Amino acid sequence: MGSWDVSCALTGVHIGVGDKVVIVPLQLKNDVYDNELESMRLFGNTNILSNDGCNVYFQEVSYPIFGTYADYDGIDEIVKDDNTAVLEEYFGLTIDQIVTVLTDNRKSEIFYQPDMSDSSSVLDMSNPKHAELTTYSITWIHGDVYSKLAKGNNSQGGWRESIELGTPKLLEELGFKFKGEDKKRERYNQKYTKGKLTLWSDGTWINVGKNESIFYFKDLVEIAKAKGVELDVTEAESKNYYEQLYDYKLKPEIEECLEHRRVSEGLIKELEGNDSDTANRLREIYKKRPLSIFNGLGNTTASYLLLHKDYRFKRSPDPVKLREHYDQHMKARASWSGDSKAKVNAVNKKVNACIDVLTKSEPAKPLAEVYGERVVETDGCLRSNITEWFTVKTFFHTLGRFLFPIGTSPQWGDTEALKTVLTAAMEVVDTEIVQHKEFDVEDEIELEEV
Protein backbone atom coordinates (compact mmCIF):
# COMPACT_ATOMS: atom_id res chain seq x y z
CA MET A 1 0.00 0.00 0.00
CA GLY A 2 3.01 2.30 0.37
CA SER A 3 3.85 4.67 3.20
CA TRP A 4 3.02 8.26 3.94
CA ASP A 5 4.39 11.27 5.74
CA VAL A 6 2.59 14.08 7.57
CA SER A 7 2.76 17.86 7.75
CA CYS A 8 3.29 20.11 10.75
CA ALA A 9 -0.14 21.47 11.73
CA LEU A 10 1.36 24.85 12.60
CA THR A 11 3.87 25.51 9.81
CA GLY A 12 3.27 22.95 7.07
CA VAL A 13 6.87 21.72 7.43
CA HIS A 14 7.20 18.13 6.21
CA ILE A 15 7.54 15.38 8.86
CA GLY A 16 9.17 12.22 7.56
CA VAL A 17 10.72 9.03 8.88
CA GLY A 18 13.32 9.79 11.56
CA ASP A 19 12.18 13.38 12.14
CA LYS A 20 11.45 14.56 15.66
CA VAL A 21 7.73 14.86 16.12
CA VAL A 22 5.20 16.05 18.68
CA ILE A 23 1.63 14.77 18.85
CA VAL A 24 -1.16 16.52 20.74
CA PRO A 25 -4.14 14.34 21.79
CA LEU A 26 -7.46 16.05 21.00
CA GLN A 27 -11.15 15.38 21.49
CA LEU A 28 -13.92 16.71 19.27
CA LYS A 29 -16.15 19.18 21.12
CA ASN A 30 -19.90 18.80 21.27
CA ASP A 31 -20.76 22.46 20.82
CA VAL A 32 -19.09 24.65 18.19
CA TYR A 33 -21.94 27.18 18.04
CA ASP A 34 -22.33 28.69 14.54
CA ASN A 35 -19.36 26.81 13.15
CA GLU A 36 -21.09 23.46 12.67
CA LEU A 37 -20.42 21.92 9.27
CA GLU A 38 -24.18 21.60 8.73
CA SER A 39 -24.56 25.35 9.22
CA MET A 40 -21.82 25.98 6.65
CA ARG A 41 -23.51 23.56 4.26
CA LEU A 42 -26.66 25.65 4.47
CA PHE A 43 -25.28 29.18 4.68
CA GLY A 44 -21.60 29.05 3.83
CA ASN A 45 -19.00 31.04 5.73
CA THR A 46 -16.30 33.64 5.13
CA ASN A 47 -14.19 32.85 8.19
CA ILE A 48 -14.49 30.95 11.43
CA LEU A 49 -14.85 33.26 14.41
CA SER A 50 -14.85 32.02 17.98
CA ASN A 51 -13.79 33.11 21.43
CA ASP A 52 -12.28 29.65 21.72
CA GLY A 53 -9.49 30.57 19.29
CA CYS A 54 -7.72 27.49 17.96
CA ASN A 55 -10.05 25.28 20.07
CA VAL A 56 -13.12 25.87 17.90
CA TYR A 57 -13.55 22.21 17.01
CA PHE A 58 -11.14 20.25 19.18
CA GLN A 59 -9.95 20.57 22.78
CA GLU A 60 -6.59 19.10 23.74
CA VAL A 61 -7.04 16.49 26.47
CA SER A 62 -3.43 15.87 27.43
CA TYR A 63 -0.11 17.59 26.99
CA PRO A 64 2.08 16.85 23.94
CA ILE A 65 3.89 13.55 23.52
CA PHE A 66 7.38 13.60 21.99
CA GLY A 67 9.07 11.04 19.79
CA THR A 68 10.37 10.22 16.32
CA TYR A 69 8.17 9.73 13.26
CA ALA A 70 8.19 6.10 12.17
CA ASP A 71 6.09 6.09 8.98
CA TYR A 72 2.43 5.04 8.64
CA ASP A 73 1.56 7.58 11.38
CA GLY A 74 3.66 5.67 13.87
CA ILE A 75 5.99 7.04 16.57
CA ASP A 76 9.22 5.53 17.92
CA GLU A 77 11.61 6.62 20.68
CA ILE A 78 8.84 8.11 22.81
CA VAL A 79 10.18 10.48 25.46
CA LYS A 80 9.18 9.49 29.02
CA ASP A 81 8.28 12.51 31.17
CA ASP A 82 5.76 13.72 33.78
CA ASN A 83 3.01 13.75 31.18
CA THR A 84 3.52 10.18 29.97
CA ALA A 85 3.66 9.00 33.60
CA VAL A 86 0.21 10.49 34.26
CA LEU A 87 -1.19 8.98 31.06
CA GLU A 88 0.14 5.53 31.96
CA GLU A 89 -1.36 5.77 35.43
CA TYR A 90 -4.73 6.98 34.18
CA PHE A 91 -5.27 4.48 31.35
CA GLY A 92 -3.45 1.53 32.93
CA LEU A 93 -1.40 1.12 29.74
CA THR A 94 2.20 1.78 28.78
CA ILE A 95 2.86 4.97 26.84
CA ASP A 96 3.79 2.84 23.81
CA GLN A 97 0.37 1.16 23.96
CA ILE A 98 -1.36 4.52 24.40
CA VAL A 99 0.44 5.96 21.36
CA THR A 100 -0.46 2.84 19.38
CA VAL A 101 -4.13 3.67 19.98
CA LEU A 102 -3.69 7.42 19.36
CA THR A 103 -2.01 6.84 15.99
CA ASP A 104 -4.39 4.07 14.88
CA ASN A 105 -6.64 5.32 12.07
CA ARG A 106 -8.67 2.12 12.11
CA LYS A 107 -10.03 2.09 15.64
CA SER A 108 -13.53 1.69 14.20
CA GLU A 109 -12.52 -1.83 13.10
CA ILE A 110 -11.86 -3.03 16.67
CA PHE A 111 -15.02 -5.17 16.76
CA TYR A 112 -15.56 -5.99 13.09
CA GLN A 113 -12.05 -6.72 11.82
CA PRO A 114 -9.76 -6.59 14.85
CA ASP A 115 -6.79 -7.78 12.80
CA MET A 116 -7.01 -4.50 10.84
CA SER A 117 -6.74 -2.34 13.98
CA ASP A 118 -3.51 -2.08 15.99
CA SER A 119 -5.64 -0.99 18.96
CA SER A 120 -7.49 -4.28 19.23
CA SER A 121 -4.56 -6.00 20.95
CA VAL A 122 -4.27 -3.15 23.45
CA LEU A 123 -7.79 -2.14 24.46
CA ASP A 124 -10.57 -3.60 26.57
CA MET A 125 -13.57 -1.75 25.17
CA SER A 126 -15.65 -2.50 28.27
CA ASN A 127 -13.17 -0.40 30.26
CA PRO A 128 -14.53 3.20 30.31
CA LYS A 129 -11.05 4.73 30.20
CA HIS A 130 -10.04 2.59 27.25
CA ALA A 131 -13.27 3.52 25.52
CA GLU A 132 -12.47 7.16 26.24
CA LEU A 133 -9.05 6.75 24.62
CA THR A 134 -10.67 5.59 21.38
CA THR A 135 -12.41 8.98 21.06
CA TYR A 136 -9.10 10.87 20.95
CA SER A 137 -7.74 12.33 17.74
CA ILE A 138 -4.26 13.83 17.38
CA THR A 139 -2.51 16.61 15.53
CA TRP A 140 1.16 16.73 14.57
CA ILE A 141 3.87 19.37 15.09
CA HIS A 142 7.44 19.11 13.83
CA GLY A 143 9.64 18.44 16.87
CA ASP A 144 12.35 20.95 15.95
CA VAL A 145 9.77 23.68 15.29
CA TYR A 146 8.14 22.96 18.64
CA SER A 147 11.39 23.11 20.61
CA LYS A 148 12.42 26.43 19.01
CA LEU A 149 9.07 28.07 19.74
CA ALA A 150 8.68 26.56 23.22
CA LYS A 151 11.88 28.12 24.52
CA GLY A 152 10.91 31.63 23.45
CA ASN A 153 9.78 34.31 25.91
CA ASN A 154 6.38 34.80 24.32
CA SER A 155 5.05 37.71 26.36
CA GLN A 156 1.56 37.74 24.81
CA GLY A 157 1.99 41.47 24.23
CA GLY A 158 0.33 44.45 25.91
CA TRP A 159 -0.99 43.97 29.43
CA ARG A 160 -0.32 40.20 29.27
CA GLU A 161 3.43 40.66 29.48
CA SER A 162 3.04 39.37 33.02
CA ILE A 163 0.37 38.05 35.33
CA GLU A 164 -1.53 40.47 37.56
CA LEU A 165 0.82 42.07 40.07
CA GLY A 166 -1.65 41.62 42.92
CA THR A 167 -1.29 37.84 42.82
CA PRO A 168 -0.52 36.88 46.47
CA LYS A 169 2.24 34.35 45.77
CA LEU A 170 4.00 36.79 43.43
CA LEU A 171 3.94 39.55 46.04
CA GLU A 172 5.36 37.14 48.60
CA GLU A 173 8.22 36.20 46.27
CA LEU A 174 9.01 39.89 45.80
CA GLY A 175 9.42 40.17 49.56
CA PHE A 176 6.10 41.74 50.59
CA LYS A 177 4.41 40.70 53.83
CA PHE A 178 0.67 40.22 54.07
CA LYS A 179 -0.74 42.39 56.91
CA GLY A 180 -4.38 41.33 56.81
CA GLU A 181 -7.53 42.91 55.39
CA ASP A 182 -9.04 46.33 56.00
CA LYS A 183 -12.81 45.77 56.10
CA LYS A 184 -13.44 49.48 55.61
CA ARG A 185 -11.98 49.38 52.10
CA GLU A 186 -14.44 48.22 49.48
CA ARG A 187 -12.11 46.58 46.94
CA TYR A 188 -8.36 46.91 47.43
CA ASN A 189 -8.46 45.77 51.05
CA GLN A 190 -5.56 43.28 51.30
CA LYS A 191 -2.55 45.07 52.79
CA TYR A 192 1.03 44.18 51.79
CA THR A 193 4.15 45.95 53.00
CA LYS A 194 7.87 45.97 52.30
CA GLY A 195 9.89 48.53 54.23
CA LYS A 196 8.14 51.89 53.82
CA LEU A 197 6.15 50.76 50.79
CA THR A 198 2.52 49.75 51.28
CA LEU A 199 0.43 48.11 48.54
CA TRP A 200 -3.27 47.32 48.53
CA SER A 201 -4.44 44.29 46.56
CA ASP A 202 -7.80 42.83 45.63
CA GLY A 203 -6.11 39.47 45.08
CA THR A 204 -5.50 40.29 41.43
CA TRP A 205 -4.51 43.93 40.90
CA ILE A 206 -2.63 46.35 43.15
CA ASN A 207 -3.25 49.92 44.19
CA VAL A 208 -0.88 52.43 45.78
CA GLY A 209 -1.14 56.01 46.98
CA LYS A 210 -4.36 57.77 46.03
CA ASN A 211 -6.02 54.96 44.07
CA GLU A 212 -3.12 54.63 41.65
CA SER A 213 -3.15 51.23 39.94
CA ILE A 214 0.09 49.54 38.90
CA PHE A 215 0.20 47.08 36.00
CA TYR A 216 3.87 46.70 35.08
CA PHE A 217 7.01 45.58 36.92
CA LYS A 218 8.97 48.68 35.84
CA ASP A 219 6.37 51.01 37.39
CA LEU A 220 6.37 49.03 40.62
CA VAL A 221 10.19 49.23 40.80
CA GLU A 222 10.09 53.02 40.33
CA ILE A 223 7.51 53.49 43.10
CA ALA A 224 9.53 51.24 45.43
CA LYS A 225 12.69 53.22 44.66
CA ALA A 226 10.92 56.49 45.52
CA LYS A 227 10.13 54.98 48.93
CA GLY A 228 13.72 53.88 49.45
CA VAL A 229 12.85 50.21 48.94
CA GLU A 230 15.01 47.99 46.76
CA LEU A 231 12.83 45.66 44.71
CA ASP A 232 14.41 42.92 42.62
CA VAL A 233 11.97 41.69 39.98
CA THR A 234 14.60 40.03 37.79
CA GLU A 235 13.56 36.42 38.39
CA ALA A 236 9.81 37.03 38.12
CA GLU A 237 10.18 39.23 35.05
CA SER A 238 12.46 36.71 33.31
CA LYS A 239 9.63 34.17 33.21
CA ASN A 240 7.18 34.22 30.35
CA TYR A 241 3.45 34.60 30.97
CA TYR A 242 2.73 30.88 31.31
CA GLU A 243 5.69 30.22 33.56
CA GLN A 244 4.37 32.93 35.87
CA LEU A 245 0.90 31.36 35.81
CA TYR A 246 2.33 27.99 36.77
CA ASP A 247 4.64 29.32 39.49
CA TYR A 248 2.32 31.84 41.16
CA LYS A 249 -1.31 30.88 40.49
CA LEU A 250 -1.82 27.25 39.52
CA LYS A 251 -0.96 25.35 42.70
CA PRO A 252 -2.76 27.69 45.17
CA GLU A 253 -5.98 27.44 43.13
CA ILE A 254 -5.86 23.64 43.03
CA GLU A 255 -5.07 23.40 46.75
CA GLU A 256 -8.06 25.59 47.57
CA CYS A 257 -10.42 23.39 45.55
CA LEU A 258 -8.96 20.21 47.03
CA GLU A 259 -9.69 21.65 50.47
CA HIS A 260 -13.33 22.24 49.46
CA ARG A 261 -13.53 18.61 48.35
CA ARG A 262 -12.05 17.37 51.63
CA VAL A 263 -14.64 19.41 53.55
CA SER A 264 -17.46 17.91 51.45
CA GLU A 265 -16.19 14.36 51.92
CA GLY A 266 -15.80 14.99 55.66
CA LEU A 267 -19.37 16.28 55.88
CA ILE A 268 -20.76 13.12 54.28
CA LYS A 269 -18.79 10.90 56.67
CA GLU A 270 -19.93 12.96 59.65
CA LEU A 271 -23.58 12.70 58.58
CA GLU A 272 -23.38 8.92 58.32
CA GLY A 273 -23.43 8.61 62.11
CA ASN A 274 -26.24 11.11 62.73
CA ASP A 275 -28.23 11.44 59.52
CA SER A 276 -27.48 8.48 57.27
CA ASP A 277 -30.43 9.26 54.96
CA THR A 278 -28.96 12.67 54.09
CA ALA A 279 -25.50 11.15 53.71
CA ASN A 280 -26.87 8.53 51.29
CA ARG A 281 -28.72 11.18 49.27
CA LEU A 282 -25.51 13.20 48.97
CA ARG A 283 -23.63 10.11 47.85
CA GLU A 284 -26.23 9.49 45.12
CA ILE A 285 -25.80 13.08 43.93
CA TYR A 286 -22.03 12.68 43.77
CA LYS A 287 -22.35 9.41 41.87
CA LYS A 288 -23.85 11.45 39.05
CA ARG A 289 -21.39 14.28 39.54
CA PRO A 290 -18.34 13.00 41.41
CA LEU A 291 -16.60 15.24 43.89
CA SER A 292 -14.06 16.95 41.72
CA ILE A 293 -11.50 19.68 42.15
CA PHE A 294 -13.04 21.18 39.04
CA ASN A 295 -16.46 21.70 40.58
CA GLY A 296 -15.12 24.89 42.16
CA LEU A 297 -12.56 26.02 39.63
CA GLY A 298 -14.81 27.73 37.09
CA ASN A 299 -13.00 29.72 34.41
CA THR A 300 -9.72 30.07 36.29
CA THR A 301 -6.01 29.70 35.67
CA ALA A 302 -6.15 26.11 36.92
CA SER A 303 -9.06 25.09 34.68
CA TYR A 304 -7.24 26.66 31.73
CA LEU A 305 -3.77 25.22 32.28
CA LEU A 306 -5.06 21.78 33.26
CA LEU A 307 -6.98 21.45 29.97
CA HIS A 308 -10.29 21.58 31.79
CA LYS A 309 -11.65 24.55 29.85
CA ASP A 310 -14.71 23.47 27.83
CA TYR A 311 -14.61 20.03 29.43
CA ARG A 312 -18.40 19.89 29.15
CA PHE A 313 -18.55 16.82 26.94
CA LYS A 314 -18.64 13.25 28.18
CA ARG A 315 -15.22 11.71 28.36
CA SER A 316 -16.34 8.22 27.36
CA PRO A 317 -18.28 7.61 24.14
CA ASP A 318 -22.03 8.05 24.43
CA PRO A 319 -23.25 4.40 24.53
CA VAL A 320 -26.35 5.19 22.45
CA LYS A 321 -24.35 6.95 19.72
CA LEU A 322 -21.71 4.23 19.83
CA ARG A 323 -24.36 1.56 19.31
CA GLU A 324 -25.92 3.52 16.43
CA HIS A 325 -22.49 3.93 14.82
CA TYR A 326 -21.73 0.22 14.88
CA ASP A 327 -25.22 -0.67 13.65
CA GLN A 328 -24.70 1.53 10.58
CA HIS A 329 -21.05 0.53 10.22
CA MET A 330 -21.74 -3.18 10.24
CA LYS A 331 -24.74 -2.96 7.90
CA ALA A 332 -22.59 -1.08 5.42
CA ARG A 333 -19.74 -3.58 5.76
CA ALA A 334 -22.07 -6.54 5.34
CA SER A 335 -23.65 -5.02 2.21
CA TRP A 336 -20.39 -4.73 0.27
CA SER A 337 -18.27 -7.45 1.84
CA GLY A 338 -20.82 -10.22 1.62
CA ASP A 339 -20.29 -11.25 5.23
CA SER A 340 -22.81 -13.65 6.62
CA LYS A 341 -25.62 -12.60 8.91
CA ALA A 342 -24.10 -14.86 11.56
CA LYS A 343 -20.85 -12.86 11.54
CA VAL A 344 -22.72 -9.57 11.78
CA ASN A 345 -24.78 -10.89 14.68
CA ALA A 346 -21.65 -12.15 16.46
CA VAL A 347 -20.02 -8.75 16.17
CA ASN A 348 -23.23 -7.06 17.33
CA LYS A 349 -23.29 -9.28 20.40
CA LYS A 350 -19.71 -8.32 21.24
CA VAL A 351 -20.42 -4.61 20.75
CA ASN A 352 -23.60 -4.69 22.83
CA ALA A 353 -21.89 -6.51 25.69
CA CYS A 354 -19.24 -3.76 25.92
CA ILE A 355 -21.78 -0.98 25.61
CA ASP A 356 -23.90 -2.48 28.41
CA VAL A 357 -20.87 -2.40 30.72
CA LEU A 358 -20.05 1.18 29.72
CA THR A 359 -23.63 2.27 30.39
CA LYS A 360 -23.51 0.96 33.97
CA SER A 361 -20.00 2.20 34.74
CA GLU A 362 -19.35 4.88 37.35
CA PRO A 363 -18.05 8.17 35.90
CA ALA A 364 -14.27 8.14 35.91
CA LYS A 365 -12.22 10.89 37.52
CA PRO A 366 -11.27 13.34 34.75
CA LEU A 367 -7.76 13.00 33.40
CA ALA A 368 -7.38 16.75 33.96
CA GLU A 369 -7.97 16.23 37.67
CA VAL A 370 -5.16 13.68 37.87
CA TYR A 371 -2.90 16.31 36.32
CA GLY A 372 -3.98 18.77 39.02
CA GLU A 373 -3.29 16.35 41.85
CA ARG A 374 0.21 15.64 40.53
CA VAL A 375 0.99 19.37 40.37
CA VAL A 376 0.07 19.71 44.05
CA GLU A 377 1.86 16.55 45.19
CA THR A 378 5.20 17.11 43.43
CA ASP A 379 6.98 20.45 43.14
CA GLY A 380 7.60 21.39 39.52
CA CYS A 381 5.63 18.44 38.18
CA LEU A 382 4.48 19.03 34.58
CA ARG A 383 5.94 22.55 34.61
CA SER A 384 7.74 22.27 31.28
CA ASN A 385 4.88 20.24 29.73
CA ILE A 386 2.36 22.94 30.64
CA THR A 387 4.32 26.14 30.08
CA GLU A 388 5.96 25.08 26.82
CA TRP A 389 2.72 23.78 25.34
CA PHE A 390 0.80 26.98 26.01
CA THR A 391 3.69 29.08 24.72
CA VAL A 392 3.59 27.14 21.43
CA LYS A 393 -0.20 27.09 21.34
CA THR A 394 -0.39 30.90 21.14
CA PHE A 395 1.17 30.72 17.67
CA PHE A 396 -1.80 28.70 16.37
CA HIS A 397 -4.04 31.72 16.91
CA THR A 398 -1.40 34.06 15.43
CA LEU A 399 -1.35 32.02 12.21
CA GLY A 400 -5.11 31.44 12.09
CA ARG A 401 -4.64 27.72 12.67
CA PHE A 402 -6.97 25.35 14.50
CA LEU A 403 -6.15 22.33 16.61
CA PHE A 404 -7.33 19.77 14.10
CA PRO A 405 -6.13 16.43 12.68
CA ILE A 406 -3.94 17.35 9.70
CA GLY A 407 -3.64 16.05 6.17
CA THR A 408 -0.87 13.79 4.96
CA SER A 409 2.14 15.24 3.19
CA PRO A 410 3.69 14.17 -0.15
CA GLN A 411 5.91 11.18 0.51
CA TRP A 412 9.46 12.43 1.21
CA GLY A 413 8.02 15.95 1.31
CA ASP A 414 8.59 18.84 -1.11
CA THR A 415 10.90 21.22 0.72
CA GLU A 416 11.50 23.38 -2.36
CA ALA A 417 7.79 24.06 -2.75
CA LEU A 418 7.50 24.82 0.96
CA LYS A 419 10.45 27.21 0.71
CA THR A 420 8.74 29.02 -2.17
CA VAL A 421 5.62 29.56 -0.08
CA LEU A 422 7.49 30.66 3.05
CA THR A 423 9.79 32.98 1.06
CA ALA A 424 6.78 34.71 -0.49
CA ALA A 425 5.19 35.02 2.93
CA MET A 426 8.36 36.52 4.44
CA GLU A 427 8.56 39.12 1.69
CA VAL A 428 5.05 40.25 2.59
CA VAL A 429 5.87 40.21 6.31
CA ASP A 430 9.05 42.27 5.82
CA THR A 431 7.07 44.89 3.87
CA GLU A 432 4.42 45.09 6.59
CA ILE A 433 7.07 45.52 9.31
CA VAL A 434 8.56 48.50 7.44
CA GLN A 435 5.10 50.02 7.00
CA HIS A 436 4.27 49.60 10.68
CA LYS A 437 7.50 51.33 11.68
CA GLU A 438 6.65 54.25 9.37
CA PHE A 439 3.18 54.53 10.94
CA ASP A 440 4.72 54.56 14.42
CA VAL A 441 7.06 57.41 13.45
CA GLU A 442 4.15 59.42 12.01
CA ASP A 443 2.15 58.91 15.23
CA GLU A 444 5.07 60.12 17.36
CA ILE A 445 5.44 63.27 15.22
CA GLU A 446 1.71 64.02 15.55
CA LEU A 447 1.87 63.60 19.32
CA GLU A 448 4.85 65.95 19.57
CA GLU A 449 3.02 68.61 17.51
CA VAL A 450 -0.01 68.36 19.80
C-alpha positions, 0 to 999 in steps of 0.5 A: 500500500506504500507509506506516507508522511505528515505535515506540521499542523502549525507551519506545514513543514514536512515530517518524515521518517526519523524526524522529531515529532510532537503529537497533541491528543485532541477530542472533538467538542460537542458544541461549536456554536455557529461553526457546525459543518451543517450550518456551513452547508446551508449558509456558507462562511467567510471565516471561522470566528470564535472566542475559543481561538484554535479550540473551535472544534477540538480541545486538547485532552493531554499535553504533547507527547514527543518522539520520532516519526516512524512512517504510517503515522507511527511514533518511535523513541517516545520520550518518558516525562511527567506527562507520559507518567500520568497517562500511563497511570490513568489508562493503565497502559504503557505509553507505547500502547497509548500511542499505538491507539492514538495513531491508529486510524482504524479504531472503528474496526476493533469489533468488526475486523480486529486484525485490521486495527492495531488498537485491538490487541491493546484495548478492553472496550468494556473499560470506560477509560479505554473507551475514552481513549478511542475517542481521541484524535491527534494533531502533529507538530514538527519536533524541531519547530516545537522546541524552538518556539517553546523556549521563546519568551512569548510575552503575549503582548500588551498587558499580558506581558506578566500576570496580575501584580496583585497575585498573592504568591507573586507579592510574597516572592518579591518580599512583601508581607501580608498584613491582613484585610481592611474591612473598611476598604471596598475593593483593594483591602488586602494590605502588603508591606515591604519597608516603607512601601505599602500596597493594597491588593484585591487578590488580582490587581494592586493599588498604591497612593491615592487609588493609583493602579500599577500594571507593570514591573517597571512602574512598581520598581520606580515606586519602590525606589521612591520609597527607598525600597530595593525591589528585585523583579529580575527572576519574576520578570524573566519568566514568560506569561505561562511560567508565571501562571504555573509558578504563582497561580496554579498550585494555590488554586488547586489546593483551595479546591482540594480543600473544598472537596475534603470538607465535602467528603468529611461532611458526608462521613460525619452525617453517616453517624447522625443522619445516614439518609442525608448522607446517602442522598448526597452520595447518590448526587455525587455518583452522578457528579463525582466530587471533583477539584473542578467543581469549584474552579470555574474559568480560572487559571487552573481550569485553563492550564489543566486542559479543563476549559470546555470540558463539558462533553462526556469523556467516554463515548455516548453508549447510544451513539456508539451503538448507532455507529456500529449498527450503521457501520456493520450494515454497510460492511455486510452489504459490500463485503458479503459477510454472513448474517451470523458474523454480523450478529456475532459482532453485534453481540460483542459490541452490545456486551461492551456498551452495556458495561459502559452504560452501567460504569461509574463516571471516571475521575477526569484526566485533567484532575489527575494532572492537578493532583500531581501538580500539588503533590510534586513540586515542579511536576508538569511545569515544562509540559504545561508552560511550553505547550501553552507558549507554542499554542499561542502561535496557532491563533497568530497564524489562524490555525486550529487544533485539528487532525492534519492532512498527509504530506507528499511522501518524502516531502517537497521542501523546495515548494514549501520554501517558495511559499514561506519565502513569499510570505516573508517578503510580505511580512518584511514589507508590513514591518517596514510600514508599521515602523513608518506609521509609528514614526508618524504617530510620534510626530503628531503627538509631539506637535499636539 
